[in-house]
Amino acid sequence: MKHLVLILAFLTSPFWIGAQEVVPITKDQVIAKVLEGNNLLKMAEQDALMAQGDYQRTNAVLLPNLSISHTGIATTNPLMAFGSKLNQEILTQADFAPALLNNPRQIEDFATRMEVQQPLLNFDGIFQRKAAKAKWMASELNSERTQEYMALETEKAYMQLQLAYKTVAVLEQAKMTALENKRIADNSFKQGFLQKSDVLAVEVHVTEIDNQLQYAKSNILNASNYLSVLMHDTSYQILRPTDSLTVIDHEILGSEFPENRKDIQALDAASEAYKQMFQADKMTFLPRLNAFGTYELHDDGIFQGDANGYLFGAELKWNLFEGGKRFGKIQKSKAEYEKSKFQLDQYRAESQLEMNQAKRGLADAKNKLKFTSLGMQQSEESFRIRTNRFEQGLEKTTELLMAESQFAQKQLEYYATIFQHNYALAYLEFLMKE
């Protein structure tokens, strides 16, 4: 029973997590998998396809409408019976007898009808087609911008995974150092150089590092799972970046606001769509010209056609008044167009502000990187001196623990600053990407 309890404790302990298979992966591999399988990107692609479908529907403004039908009737209605005989071309002199005209026998008529309708002038439909095309362009640009955003989000998540592994490495090294100091403290206590409270303080410090290490390992799992969600990978494996977290520093070309950025172009295209819809609503006051034609086959037998005839013509239709409905629709479409222009201007202003803040954020991160690097070096030297003095019995335990904690804290702060710097650089590149 005792052995069973030990086995269960091992399986449910955090150390069992470390026994899972760790899959190495590069940033390029992660980004490629995200661009291939991410659900948000697939939804953006479907939005673009939906907009393309709306545009293809407007082909009806230019292309003819063709239909074919086959109808069968049986009637004793005097007018319908006489007309059916005419269509079948079987009318005789005897059919003009008043008795037969007023009380005809039942007649069957099977008609095959082919009909074509061709728009010739449809001004509002033409502008609706332009609006649908602009909407389609906006959806495609939005889909491309979504890809760029997901690449940035993936890079951020990958750097978070790098930071998590760096944190674990720092804390594991801190734990090894703390255990070594604990060994020295235990020996000093046995020799009577330290009090029991000093040894307990070292043990508490080791326990604190253990807790921090456990949280850091959990962050590895969290970062791995988030990358799995981005990649649409349901296996949720523990991932490990093949490269370590290091400072990325290169010059960003250009300093002006990118007017041809994909999201700006998408909003501009959306505003153009509203403009074309406004024009389309105004064009409803103009007449429409459509051509039409039919070709019919008639017979008293199903799927036969001994008699035939055709008809073609054109219709000029002008809908003069619809109870004022069109005036309200024009007012609404104009307001939507004006609103879209204001939204575009506001988005440009907010994007300019966002880019300026990102530039300042990157500059602040560069300065902070220098300070944290210097602080880490100073704390490392201080910890080295105090460790040597502690081994010689010349340093208090509290001072050593403080120096040890500060050194670990400065390392973690330095690597966190590297993450902030690298992400600030990537974010600024995203904002300035044309």
C-alpha positions in Angstrom: 0.0 0.0 0.0 2.8 2.3 0.8 4.4 1.7 -2.6 1.1 2.4 -4.3 0.8 5.7 -2.6 4.3 6.7 -3.6 3.5 5.8 -7.3 0.3 7.8 -7.3 2.1 10.8 -5.7 4.8 10.6 -8.4 2.2 10.5 -11.3 0.2 13.4 -10.0 3.2 15.6 -9.1 4.5 18.4 -11.3 7.6 16.4 -12.1 5.4 14.1 -14.3 4.8 17.1 -16.6 8.5 17.2 -17.3 8.3 13.6 -18.4 6.1 14.5 -21.4 7.6 14.7 -24.8 8.9 18.1 -25.7 8.7 19.1 -29.3 11.3 21.5 -30.7 10.0 24.1 -33.1 11.3 27.2 -34.9 9.5 30.5 -35.3 9.2 30.1 -39.0 7.5 26.7 -38.5 5.0 28.1 -36.1 4.2 31.0 -38.4 3.8 28.7 -41.4 1.4 26.4 -39.4 -0.6 29.4 -38.1 -1.0 30.8 -41.6 -2.1 27.4 -42.8 -4.5 26.3 -40.1 -5.6 29.2 -38.0 -9.4 29.5 -37.7 -9.5 33.3 -37.6 -7.6 33.4 -40.9 -10.0 30.8 -42.4 -13.0 32.9 -41.3 -11.4 36.0 -42.9 -10.9 34.1 -46.1 -14.6 33.0 -46.1 -15.6 36.7 -45.6 -13.7 37.5 -48.7 -15.3 34.7 -50.6 -18.7 35.8 -49.4 -18.0 39.3 -50.7 -16.8 37.8 -54.0 -20.1 35.9 -54.2 -22.0 39.2 -53.7 -20.0 40.7 -56.6 -20.7 37.8 -58.9 -24.4 38.1 -58.2 -24.2 41.6 -59.8 -23.4 39.9 -63.1 -27.2 39.9 -63.6 -26.8 43.6 -64.5 -24.9 42.6 -67.6 -25.8 39.0 -68.5 -29.2 37.7 -69.7 -31.6 35.7 -67.6 -32.5 32.4 -69.4 -35.3 30.0 -68.3 -37.2 27.0 -69.8 -40.5 25.5 -68.6 -42.9 22.8 -69.7 -46.6 23.2 -68.7 -49.5 20.9 -69.3 -53.2 22.0 -68.9 -56.7 20.6 -69.6 -59.5 23.0 -69.9 -63.1 23.6 -71.0 -62.9 27.3 -70.5 -64.1 28.8 -73.8 -61.3 31.4 -74.0 -58.5 29.1 -72.9 -59.8 26.3 -75.2 -60.0 28.5 -78.2 -56.5 30.0 -77.5 -55.0 26.6 -77.0 -56.2 25.5 -80.4 -54.7 28.6 -81.9 -51.4 27.9 -80.2 -51.4 24.3 -81.4 -52.4 25.5 -85.0 -55.3 23.0 -85.2 -58.2 25.6 -85.4 -60.7 24.8 -88.2 -63.8 26.5 -89.7 -66.0 24.3 -87.6 -64.5 25.6 -84.4 -66.2 29.0 -85.1 -69.6 27.5 -84.5 -71.3 29.5 -81.7 -72.2 26.3 -79.9 -68.6 25.0 -79.9 -67.3 28.4 -79.0 -69.6 28.8 -76.0 -69.4 25.2 -74.8 -66.2 23.6 -76.0 -65.1 20.1 -75.3 -62.1 19.5 -73.0 -58.8 20.2 -74.7 -55.3 19.4 -73.6 -52.3 21.7 -74.2 -48.7 21.0 -73.5 -46.4 24.0 -73.9 -42.6 24.3 -73.8 -41.6 27.9 -73.2 -38.1 29.3 -73.5 -37.7 32.9 -72.2 -34.8 35.3 -72.2 -34.5 38.7 -70.5 -31.5 41.0 -71.2 -30.9 44.2 -69.2 -29.9 47.1 -71.5 -29.8 50.1 -69.3 -29.8 49.7 -65.5 -28.0 52.6 -64.0 -28.6 51.8 -60.3 -27.5 48.2 -60.9 -24.2 49.3 -62.5 -23.3 51.4 -59.4 -24.4 48.5 -57.1 -22.0 46.3 -59.0 -19.2 48.9 -58.4 -20.1 48.9 -54.7 -20.0 45.1 -54.5 -16.6 45.1 -56.1 -15.3 47.7 -53.6 -16.6 45.6 -50.8 -14.9 42.5 -52.2 -11.6 44.4 -52.3 -12.1 45.6 -48.7 -12.7 42.0 -47.6 -9.6 40.7 -49.4 -7.4 43.5 -47.9 -8.9 42.8 -44.5 -8.0 39.1 -44.9 -4.4 40.0 -45.8 -4.1 42.4 -42.8 -5.5 39.7 -40.6 -2.7 37.4 -41.8 -0.1 40.1 -40.9 -1.7 40.5 -37.4 -1.7 36.7 -36.8 2.0 36.6 -37.8 2.6 39.3 -35.2 0.5 37.5 -32.5 2.3 34.3 -33.3 5.7 36.0 -33.0 4.6 37.4 -29.6 3.4 34.0 -28.4 6.7 32.4 -29.5 8.7 35.1 -27.6 6.5 34.4 -24.6 7.5 30.8 -24.8 11.2 31.8 -25.1 10.8 34.0 -22.0 9.1 31.1 -20.1 12.1 28.8 -20.8 14.5 31.6 -19.9 12.7 32.1 -16.6 12.8 28.4 -15.8 16.6 28.3 -16.6 17.2 31.3 -14.3 15.2 29.8 -11.5 16.8 26.4 -11.9 20.2 27.9 -11.6 19.0 29.9 -8.6 17.7 26.7 -7.1 21.1 25.0 -7.6 22.9 28.0 -6.0 20.4 28.1 -3.1 20.9 24.3 -2.5 24.6 24.8 -2.4 24.2 27.7 0.0 21.9 25.5 2.1 24.6 22.8 2.2 27.2 25.4 3.4 24.7 26.7 5.9 24.0 23.1 7.2 27.8 22.5 7.6 28.2 25.9 9.4 25.4 25.1 11.7 26.9 21.7 12.6 30.2 23.5 13.3 28.4 26.0 15.5 29.0 29.0 13.2 25.3 29.6 12.4 22.1 29.6 14.3 19.1 27.4 13.6 17.1 30.5 12.4 19.7 31.1 9.7 19.4 27.6 8.4 15.6 27.8 8.4 15.8 31.1 6.5 17.8 29.4 3.8 15.3 26.5 3.6 12.5 29.0 3.3 14.4 30.7 0.4 14.8 27.3 -1.3 11.0 26.7 -1.0 10.2 30.1 -2.4 12.4 29.4 -5.5 10.7 26.0 -5.9 7.3 27.7 -5.9 8.5 30.3 -8.5 9.9 27.5 -10.6 6.6 25.6 -10.6 4.8 28.7 -11.8 7.4 29.2 -14.5 7.0 25.6 -15.7 3.2 26.2 -15.8 3.9 29.2 -18.0 5.7 27.0 -20.4 2.6 24.8 -20.7 0.3 27.9 -21.0 2.5 29.4 -23.8 2.7 26.0 -25.6 -1.1 25.6 -25.4 -1.7 29.1 -26.8 0.6 28.4 -29.7 -1.3 25.1 -30.3 -4.5 27.1 -30.4 -3.0 29.6 -32.9 -1.8 26.6 -35.1 -5.1 24.8 -34.6 -3.2 21.8 -33.2 -5.4 19.8 -30.9 -2.6 17.6 -29.6 -1.4 20.4 -27.2 2.2 19.2 -27.1 4.8 20.9 -25.0 6.8 23.0 -27.4 10.3 24.2 -27.1 11.8 27.0 -29.2 15.0 26.0 -31.0 16.5 29.5 -30.5 16.9 31.3 -27.2 15.6 34.7 -26.3 18.1 37.3 -27.4 18.0 41.0 -28.3 16.8 41.6 -31.8 18.0 45.0 -33.1 17.8 46.3 -36.6 16.9 49.6 -38.2 13.4 50.2 -39.3 13.3 51.9 -42.7 10.9 54.8 -43.1 9.4 57.1 -40.6 6.3 58.4 -42.3 2.8 57.0 -41.7 2.1 54.2 -44.3 -0.9 55.3 -46.2 -1.0 52.1 -48.3 -1.2 49.8 -45.3 -3.6 47.0 -45.8 -6.1 48.1 -43.1 -6.1 51.7 -44.3 -6.7 50.5 -47.9 -9.5 48.2 -46.6 -11.3 51.1 -44.9 -10.8 53.3 -48.0 -12.4 50.5 -50.2 -15.3 50.2 -47.7 -15.8 54.0 -47.9 -15.8 53.7 -51.7 -18.5 50.9 -51.5 -20.7 53.3 -49.5 -20.1 56.0 -52.1 -21.2 53.7 -54.9 -24.3 52.6 -53.0 -25.2 56.3 -52.6 -24.8 56.8 -56.3 -26.9 53.7 -57.0 -29.7 55.0 -54.8 -29.7 58.2 -56.7 -29.9 56.4 -60.0 -33.2 54.7 -59.1 -34.9 57.9 -60.3 -33.8 57.0 -63.9 -35.7 54.6 -66.1 -34.7 51.0 -66.9 -34.5 49.5 -70.4 -34.7 45.7 -70.7 -35.1 43.5 -73.7 -37.1 40.2 -73.6 -38.0 37.3 -75.9 -39.9 34.0 -75.7 -40.1 30.9 -77.9 -43.0 28.5 -77.4 -43.8 25.0 -78.6 -47.4 23.7 -78.3 -49.0 20.3 -78.7 -51.8 18.1 -77.4 -49.1 15.5 -76.4 -46.6 15.7 -73.6 -43.1 16.7 -74.7 -44.2 17.3 -78.2 -44.1 20.5 -80.3 -45.8 20.5 -83.6 -46.7 24.2 -83.4 -44.3 27.0 -82.4 -44.0 30.7 -82.2 -41.9 33.5 -80.8 -42.1 36.9 -79.3 -39.5 39.6 -78.6 -39.5 43.2 -77.6 -38.2 45.8 -75.2 -39.5 47.5 -72.2 -38.7 51.0 -70.9 -39.9 51.3 -67.4 -39.8 54.4 -65.2 -40.9 54.1 -61.6 -41.8 57.7 -60.9 -42.9 57.6 -57.2 -42.8 55.0 -54.5 -44.4 56.9 -51.7 -41.2 58.8 -50.8 -39.3 55.6 -49.9 -36.5 56.4 -52.2 -35.9 59.8 -50.7 -35.4 58.2 -47.3 -33.1 55.5 -48.7 -30.9 58.2 -50.5 -30.7 60.2 -47.2 -29.6 57.1 -45.3 -27.0 56.0 -47.9 -25.5 59.5 -48.1 -25.2 59.5 -44.2 -23.5 56.1 -44.3 -21.0 57.4 -46.9 -20.3 60.5 -44.9 -19.9 58.5 -41.8 -17.4 56.1 -43.5 -15.2 59.1 -44.4 -15.2 60.3 -40.8 -14.4 56.8 -39.7 -11.5 56.6 -42.1 -10.1 60.0 -40.9 -10.5 58.9 -37.3 -8.8 55.6 -37.9 -5.9 57.3 -39.7 -5.4 59.7 -36.7 -5.6 56.9 -34.2 -3.2 54.8 -36.2 -0.7 57.7 -36.4 -1.0 58.1 -32.6 -0.5 54.4 -32.2 2.6 54.4 -34.4 4.1 57.4 -32.5 3.5 55.6 -29.2 5.1 52.5 -30.5 8.2 54.5 -31.5 8.4 55.9 -28.1 7.8 52.5 -26.5 10.7 51.0 -28.5 13.0 53.9 -27.5 12.0 53.4 -23.8 12.6 49.6 -24.2 16.1 50.3 -25.6 16.9 52.5 -22.6 15.5 50.1 -20.1 17.5 47.3 -21.8 20.7 49.1 -21.0 19.7 49.8 -17.4 18.6 46.2 -16.7 21.7 44.8 -18.3 23.9 47.0 -16.1 21.8 46.2 -13.0 22.1 42.4 -13.7 25.9 42.7 -13.9 26.1 44.7 -10.7 23.9 42.3 -8.8 25.9 39.3 -10.1 29.1 40.9 -8.9 27.5 41.7 -5.5 26.2 38.2 -5.2 29.6 36.7 -6.0 31.4 38.8 -3.4 28.8 38.0 -0.7 28.9 34.3 -1.5 32.7 34.2 -1.1 32.4 36.1 2.2 29.6 33.7 3.4 31.7 30.6 2.6 34.4 32.2 4.8 31.9 32.9 7.6 32.3 36.7 7.1 28.8 37.4 5.7 25.3 37.3 7.3 22.8 34.8 6.0 20.2 37.5 5.5 22.6 39.5 3.3 23.5 36.5 1.2 19.8 35.6 0.7 19.0 39.2 -0.2 21.9 39.3 -2.8 20.8 35.9 -4.2 17.2 37.0 -4.6 18.2 40.3 -6.1 20.5 38.6 -8.7 17.7 36.3 -9.7 15.2 39.1 -9.9 17.6 41.2 -12.0 18.1 38.4 -14.4 14.3 37.9 -14.8 13.9 41.6 -15.2 16.6 41.7 -17.9 15.0 38.9 -19.9 11.5 40.4 -19.5 13.0 43.6 -20.9 14.4 41.7 -23.9 10.9 40.4 -24.6 9.4 43.9 -24.3 12.1 45.3 -26.6 11.7 42.6 -29.3 7.9 42.8 -29.2 8.0 46.6 -29.4 10.2 46.3 -32.5 8.0 43.7 -34.1 4.9 45.7 -33.3 6.3 48.9 -34.8 7.2 46.9 -37.9 3.6 45.7 -38.0 2.3 49.2 -37.8 4.6 50.5 -40.5 4.2 47.5 -42.9 3.1 48.6 -46.3 
